[in-house]
Amino acid sequence: MLAAGPAQSAPVPARPSGTVVSVSGVNERHFPSTDSSVRSTLLRGVKVGLRCKVRAQNIGGNNVWYLLRDRATWVNSTYITPAGAVPLCKDVNRGVPENAPKTRAAMG
């Protein structure tokens, strides 16, 4: 008689990552907002490490933003397909808001 072994499932990444799915890529921003400056752009198909997520500015019905693992920049989750569970950010220093007219006006 054959013994049943443990159930096999797809491997779960130890550290979450994501793939850019937007045709035009996605902007990396200094803060989780389109009022924040663009630090870089990730092209479609690029895989990035994700540190954690927050709820911030709503982009097309999606208010989840990911903080990248290897640098302090943010991307909206609309443009990223995650692999693995992305934890909520705890004690993330979001820094001081930029002192730009558009940003000051957005602060109300």
MDTraj code that builds the backbone (N, CA, C; nanometers):
import mdtraj as md
import numpy as np

residues = "MET LEU ALA ALA GLY PRO ALA GLN SER ALA PRO VAL PRO ALA ARG PRO SER GLY THR VAL VAL SER VAL SER GLY VAL ASN GLU ARG HIS PHE PRO SER THR ASP SER SER VAL ARG SER THR LEU LEU ARG GLY VAL LYS VAL GLY LEU ARG CYS LYS VAL ARG ALA GLN ASN ILE GLY GLY ASN ASN VAL TRP TYR LEU LEU ARG ASP ARG ALA THR TRP VAL ASN SER THR TYR ILE THR PRO ALA GLY ALA VAL PRO LEU CYS LYS ASP VAL ASN ARG GLY VAL PRO GLU ASN ALA PRO LYS THR ARG ALA ALA MET GLY".split()
xyz = np.array([
    [0.0830, -0.1163, 0.0000],
    [0.0000, 0.0000, 0.0000],
    [0.0888, 0.1243, 0.0000],
    [0.0534, 0.2205, -0.0800],
    [0.1310, 0.3432, -0.0877],
    [0.0828, 0.4421, 0.0169],
    [0.1747, 0.5073, 0.0814],
    [0.1404, 0.6096, 0.1806],
    [0.1316, 0.7447, 0.1104],
    [0.0350, 0.8209, 0.1505],
    [0.0198, 0.9545, 0.0926],
    [0.1199, 1.0483, 0.1566],
    [0.1898, 1.1236, 0.0749],
    [0.2861, 1.2213, 0.1247],
    [0.2179, 1.3547, 0.1506],
    [0.2915, 1.4506, 0.2007],
    [0.2336, 1.5826, 0.2264],
    [0.1887, 1.6471, 0.0955],
    [0.0851, 1.7269, 0.1047],
    [0.0321, 1.7949, -0.0142],
    [0.1368, 1.8906, -0.0691],
    [0.1507, 1.8892, -0.1980],
    [0.2459, 1.9782, -0.2631],
    [0.1711, 2.0996, -0.3153],
    [0.2241, 2.2152, -0.2882],
    [0.1647, 2.3374, -0.3407],
    [0.2739, 2.4203, -0.4058],
    [0.2309, 2.5225, -0.4756],
    [0.3271, 2.6104, -0.5423],
    [0.4145, 2.6769, -0.4376],
    [0.5434, 2.6907, -0.4649],
    [0.6317, 2.7547, -0.3675],
    [0.5903, 2.9008, -0.3442],
    [0.5939, 2.9393, -0.2181],
    [0.5592, 3.0768, -0.1807],
    [0.6888, 3.1538, -0.1634],
    [0.7023, 3.2678, -0.2318],
    [0.8256, 3.3456, -0.2173],
    [0.8451, 3.3891, -0.0721],
    [0.9681, 3.3749, -0.0231],
    [0.9982, 3.4162, 0.1135],
    [0.9871, 3.5677, 0.1256],
    [1.0212, 3.6362, 0.0217],
    [1.0113, 3.7817, 0.0201],
    [0.9271, 3.8199, -0.1007],
    [0.8251, 3.9035, -0.0792],
    [0.7370, 3.9372, -0.1908],
    [0.8084, 4.0153, -0.3008],
    [0.7605, 3.9935, -0.4214],
    [0.8133, 4.0659, -0.5369],
    [0.6955, 4.0972, -0.6280],
    [0.7223, 4.1659, -0.7349],
    [0.6173, 4.1986, -0.8290],
    [0.6734, 4.2213, -0.9673],
    [0.5852, 4.2151, -1.0657],
    [0.6233, 4.2365, -1.2052],
    [0.5423, 4.3523, -1.2605],
    [0.6087, 4.4435, -1.3298],
    [0.5415, 4.5582, -1.3912],
    [0.4578, 4.5071, -1.5079],
    [0.3269, 4.5378, -1.5064],
    [0.2367, 4.4898, -1.6109],
    [0.1855, 4.6008, -1.7015],
    [0.2092, 4.7248, -1.6687],
    [0.1639, 4.8366, -1.7508],
    [0.2461, 4.8447, -1.8785],
    [0.1785, 4.8641, -1.9910],
    [0.2466, 4.8743, -2.1205],
    [0.3487, 4.9877, -2.1202],
    [0.3130, 5.0991, -2.0556],
    [0.4025, 5.2152, -2.0540],
    [0.4962, 5.2154, -1.9335],
    [0.4937, 5.1112, -1.8515],
    [0.5787, 5.1070, -1.7330],
    [0.5112, 5.1781, -1.6171],
    [0.5876, 5.2025, -1.5106],
    [0.5335, 5.2691, -1.3920],
    [0.6405, 5.3614, -1.3338],
    [0.5959, 5.4761, -1.2864],
    [0.6868, 5.5712, -1.2228],
    [0.7127, 5.5308, -1.0787],
    [0.8393, 5.5385, -1.0401],
    [0.8771, 5.5235, -0.8994],
    [0.8711, 5.6635, -0.8397],
    [0.8020, 5.6783, -0.7279],
    [0.7848, 5.8104, -0.6671],
    [0.8459, 5.8145, -0.5279],
    [0.8844, 5.9361, -0.4882],
    [0.9469, 5.9572, -0.3584],
    [0.8498, 5.9274, -0.2447],
    [0.7224, 5.9585, -0.2613],
    [0.6164, 5.9323, -0.1649],
    [0.5007, 5.8639, -0.2387],
    [0.4076, 5.7981, -0.1693],
    [0.2955, 5.7296, -0.2359],
    [0.1862, 5.8263, -0.2822],
    [0.2200, 5.9074, -0.3815],
    [0.1278, 6.0077, -0.4348],
    [0.1789, 6.0568, -0.5695],
    [0.0879, 6.0895, -0.6592],
    [0.1300, 6.1452, -0.7885],
    [0.1764, 6.2899, -0.7743],
    [0.1543, 6.3511, -0.6579],
    [0.2077, 6.4852, -0.6320],
    [0.3566, 6.4796, -0.5989],
    [0.4063, 6.3618, -0.5712],
    [0.5460, 6.3425, -0.5347],
    [0.6323, 6.3302, -0.6603],
    [0.7586, 6.3655, -0.6464],
    [0.8481, 6.3638, -0.7625],
    [0.8762, 6.2213, -0.8101],
    [0.8971, 6.2096, -0.9403],
    [0.9325, 6.0820, -1.0029],
    [1.0824, 6.0622, -0.9855],
    [1.1198, 5.9477, -0.9291],
    [1.2610, 5.9160, -0.9073],
    [1.3191, 5.8331, -1.0214],
    [1.2337, 5.7501, -1.0823],
    [1.2769, 5.6626, -1.1903],
    [1.1523, 5.6018, -1.2536],
    [1.1711, 5.5281, -1.3607],
    [1.0608, 5.4578, -1.4261],
    [1.0999, 5.3121, -1.4448],
    [1.0070, 5.2231, -1.4116],
    [1.0280, 5.0803, -1.4334],
    [0.9548, 5.0389, -1.5598],
    [1.0208, 4.9652, -1.6464],
    [0.9620, 4.9230, -1.7728],
    [0.8787, 4.7968, -1.7560],
    [0.7881, 4.7742, -1.8492],
    [0.7021, 4.6548, -1.8481],
    [0.7880, 4.5289, -1.8415],
    [0.7456, 4.4351, -1.7572],
    [0.8158, 4.3083, -1.7440],
    [0.9248, 4.3055, -1.6387],
    [0.9635, 4.4215, -1.5868],
    [1.0681, 4.4269, -1.4850],
    [1.0149, 4.3681, -1.3546],
    [1.0981, 4.2873, -1.2880],
    [1.0623, 4.2298, -1.1583],
    [1.1322, 4.3093, -1.0496],
    [1.0563, 4.3427, -0.9446],
    [1.1108, 4.4210, -0.8344],
    [1.0727, 4.3569, -0.7017],
    [1.1559, 4.3789, -0.6013],
    [1.1251, 4.3336, -0.4668],
    [1.0311, 4.4340, -0.4002],
    [0.9327, 4.3829, -0.3275],
    [0.8362, 4.4676, -0.2577],
    [0.8566, 4.4514, -0.1068],
    [0.8757, 4.5643, -0.0373],
    [0.8962, 4.5598, 0.1074],
    [0.7640, 4.5524, 0.1817],
    [0.6713, 4.6462, 0.1476],
    [0.5439, 4.6518, 0.2176],
    [0.4476, 4.7403, 0.1387],
    [0.3238, 4.7547, 0.1904],
    [0.2224, 4.8334, 0.1207],
    [0.1500, 4.9253, 0.2180],
    [0.0967, 5.0358, 0.1618],
    [0.0144, 5.1307, 0.2373],
    [-0.1068, 5.1673, 0.1529],
    [-0.2070, 5.2245, 0.2171],
    [-0.3206, 5.2817, 0.1453],
    [-0.2965, 5.4314, 0.1406],
    [-0.2963, 5.4858, 0.0202],
    [-0.2672, 5.6278, 0.0019],
    [-0.3539, 5.6799, -0.1126],
    [-0.2979, 5.7639, -0.1982],
    [-0.3741, 5.8248, -0.3068],
    [-0.4370, 5.7185, -0.3970],
    [-0.5617, 5.7413, -0.4334],
    [-0.6371, 5.6509, -0.5195],
    [-0.6017, 5.6780, -0.6658],
    [-0.5604, 5.5730, -0.7359],
    [-0.5272, 5.5819, -0.8786],
    [-0.6183, 5.4846, -0.9517],
    [-0.7133, 5.5357, -1.0261],
    [-0.8032, 5.4498, -1.1041],
    [-0.8781, 5.3487, -1.0191],
    [-0.9179, 5.3855, -0.8996],
    [-0.9910, 5.2954, -0.8118],
    [-0.9031, 5.2084, -0.7234],
    [-0.7723, 5.2303, -0.7252],
    [-0.6795, 5.1499, -0.6460],
    [-0.5965, 5.2426, -0.5572],
    [-0.6059, 5.2246, -0.4254],
    [-0.5313, 5.3116, -0.3339],
    [-0.4146, 5.2412, -0.2647],
    [-0.3720, 5.1265, -0.3164],
    [-0.2598, 5.0534, -0.2571],
    [-0.1301, 5.0926, -0.3281],
    [-0.0299, 5.1262, -0.2479],
    [0.1027, 5.1610, -0.2985],
    [0.2044, 5.0679, -0.2348],
    [0.3028, 5.0237, -0.3153],
    [0.4094, 4.9366, -0.2668],
    [0.5375, 5.0167, -0.2481],
    [0.6041, 4.9917, -0.1355],
    [0.7385, 5.0442, -0.1121],
    [0.8353, 4.9386, -0.1638],
    [0.9261, 4.9785, -0.2518],
    [1.0206, 4.8824, -0.3083],
    [1.1217, 4.8383, -0.2032],
    [1.1671, 4.7169, -0.2140],
    [1.2553, 4.6586, -0.1137],
    [1.3951, 4.7188, -0.1148],
    [1.4516, 4.7407, -0.2320],
    [1.5923, 4.7808, -0.2385],
    [1.6161, 4.9308, -0.2516],
    [1.5092, 5.0092, -0.2518],
    [1.5245, 5.1548, -0.2547],
    [1.3969, 5.2184, -0.2010],
    [1.4093, 5.3381, -0.1503],
    [1.2962, 5.4056, -0.0848],
    [1.2101, 5.4792, -0.1869],
    [1.1469, 5.4027, -0.2767],
    [1.0545, 5.4609, -0.3733],
    [0.9254, 5.3803, -0.3722],
    [0.8181, 5.4434, -0.4193],
    [0.6837, 5.3871, -0.4155],
    [0.6271, 5.3713, -0.5557],
    [0.5466, 5.2657, -0.5766],
    [0.4745, 5.2458, -0.7019],
    [0.3303, 5.2079, -0.6688],
    [0.2357, 5.2528, -0.7507],
    [0.0966, 5.2171, -0.7285],
    [0.0752, 5.0734, -0.7735],
    [-0.0031, 4.9983, -0.6966],
    [-0.0210, 4.8555, -0.7253],
    [-0.1034, 4.8277, -0.8499],
    [-0.1671, 4.9293, -0.9067],
    [-0.2408, 4.9106, -1.0315],
    [-0.1492, 4.8572, -1.1412],
    [-0.0236, 4.8953, -1.1358],
    [0.0703, 4.8655, -1.2429],
    [0.1644, 4.7491, -1.2117],
    [0.1440, 4.6817, -1.0978],
    [0.2317, 4.5742, -1.0526],
    [0.1481, 4.4497, -1.0203],
    [0.1916, 4.3343, -1.0663],
    [0.1295, 4.2085, -1.0244],
    [0.2204, 4.1473, -0.9191],
    [0.1712, 4.1363, -0.7942],
    [0.2574, 4.0848, -0.6881],
    [0.2686, 3.9325, -0.6909],
    [0.3811, 3.8831, -0.6389],
    [0.4019, 3.7401, -0.6160],
    [0.4324, 3.7270, -0.4679],
    [0.3435, 3.6632, -0.3952],
    [0.3594, 3.6517, -0.2515],
    [0.2775, 3.7582, -0.1805],
    [0.2545, 3.7359, -0.0536],
    [0.1770, 3.8297, 0.0279],
    [0.2648, 3.9492, 0.0649],
    [0.2152, 4.0683, 0.0368],
    [0.2885, 4.1907, 0.0681],
    [0.2338, 4.2440, 0.2006],
    [0.3178, 4.2537, 0.3042],
    [0.2681, 4.2985, 0.4345],
    [0.2390, 4.4480, 0.4362],
    [0.1569, 4.4896, 0.5324],
    [0.1334, 4.6321, 0.5531],
    [0.2598, 4.6942, 0.6110],
    [0.2876, 4.8183, 0.5733],
    [0.4044, 4.8888, 0.6257],
    [0.3798, 4.9266, 0.7715],
    [0.4794, 4.9066, 0.8516],
    [0.4754, 4.9468, 0.9916],
    [0.5958, 5.0360, 1.0163],
    [0.5723, 5.1442, 1.0829],
    [0.6808, 5.2351, 1.1204],
    [0.7655, 5.2786, 1.0012],
    [0.7006, 5.3054, 0.8892],
    [0.7727, 5.3524, 0.7710],
    [0.7870, 5.5026, 0.7805],
    [0.9096, 5.5505, 0.7695],
    [0.9340, 5.6932, 0.7703],
    [0.9075, 5.7458, 0.6301],
    [0.7954, 5.8111, 0.6133],
    [0.7593, 5.8610, 0.4802],
    [0.8271, 5.9932, 0.4491],
    [0.8986, 6.0488, 0.5454],
    [0.9739, 6.1708, 0.5211],
    [0.8877, 6.2957, 0.5256],
    [0.9519, 6.4058, 0.4981],
    [0.8857, 6.5357, 0.4975],
    [0.8319, 6.5614, 0.3575],
    [0.7066, 6.6072, 0.3427],
    [0.6535, 6.6357, 0.2094],
    [0.7398, 6.7380, 0.1353],
    [0.7423, 6.7247, 0.0068],
    [0.8188, 6.8173, -0.0758],
    [0.7603, 6.9566, -0.0672],
    [0.8434, 7.0551, -0.0837],
    [0.8007, 7.1940, -0.0756],
    [0.7809, 7.2511, -0.2161],
    [0.6920, 7.1884, -0.2915],
    [0.6596, 7.2337, -0.4271],
    [0.5188, 7.2925, -0.4255],
    [0.4886, 7.3914, -0.5094],
    [0.3543, 7.4520, -0.5098],
    [0.2434, 7.3498, -0.5252],
    [0.2605, 7.2545, -0.6160],
    [0.1560, 7.1539, -0.6381],
    [0.1338, 7.0698, -0.5122],
    [0.2433, 7.0356, -0.4434],
    [0.2329, 6.9556, -0.3220],
    [0.1692, 7.0371, -0.2094],
    [0.2115, 7.1623, -0.1926],
    [0.1528, 7.2467, -0.0867],
    [0.0035, 7.2639, -0.1087],
    [-0.0385, 7.2814, -0.2328],
    [-0.1806, 7.2992, -0.2626],
    [-0.2582, 7.1709, -0.2342],
    [-0.1974, 7.0558, -0.2563],
    [-0.2656, 6.9281, -0.2349],
    [-0.2844, 6.8970, -0.0876],
    [-0.2036, 6.9603, -0.0013],
    [-0.2125, 6.9331, 0.1420],
    [-0.3323, 7.0000, 0.2050],
    [-0.4027, 7.0852, 0.1320],
    [-0.5250, 7.1460, 0.1801],
    [-0.5010, 7.2614, 0.2687],
])
top = md.Topology()
chain = top.add_chain()
for i, resn in enumerate(residues, 1):
    res = top.add_residue(resn, chain, resSeq=i)
    for name in ("N", "CA", "C"):
        top.add_atom(name, md.element.get_by_symbol(name[0]), res)
traj = md.Trajectory(xyz[None], top)
